[in-house]
Amino acid sequence: MSPSDPKTVETLRNLAKVLNELAEREARDESSTHEVRELEHEYPSLARIAQAEYRARRDRELYFEGPLFGEPAWDILLDLFFHAADGKQVSSTSAGIASGAPLATAHRYLALLEREGLIERQASGADRRVTYVRLTLDGFRRVGNYLKDRRQKIEALGLALSERAANRDP
């Protein structure tokens, strides 16, 4: 992804729009807003990490049947994080499907995430049956910081493995 790539530019514009809306609604928390602005610059790489983590969780299902490793709330947060740049609204049903849990269970987790202040719901203007969900500013900040920390640990592991391999070479 290069900064001049039209898809990258569109992704960053959509993300900026989402973040501006979140920042306007929660402007009273200036430190959080500043932290989110810093994450905005790193969003493309953090979104790729979120997608990779989400896919890895789905890949486990190829090897283990049943709900052994279910974390519906985390799957919802990852899904909402990496879809933030698309500029598309995510319905509560779509978020529920992304959770990998039965829809009734997923909706309980959506309610929990909302109570915890990590997501917010918005009714569709076009269809009263549809409700959209998205990360709050705090939710975006917390998921982003987790992914940032995760990236640093992955990079450190890669460096350690490279050094180990270099020490084996004659």
HELIX and SHEET records of a PDB file:
HELIX    1   1 PRO A    6  ARG A   25  1                                  20    
HELIX    2   2 GLU A   30  ARG A   60  1                                  31    
HELIX    3   3 PRO A   72  HIS A   83  1                                  12    
HELIX    4   4 ALA A   84  ASP A   86  5                                   3    
HELIX    5   5 SER A   92  SER A   99  1                                   8    
HELIX    6   6 LEU A  103  ARG A  115  1                                  13    
HELIX    7   7 LEU A  137  ARG A  168  1                                  32    
SHEET    1   A 3 VAL A  90  SER A  91  0                                        
SHEET    2   A 3 THR A 131  LEU A 135 -1                                        
SHEET    3   A 3 ILE A 119  ALA A 123 -1                                        
END                                                                             
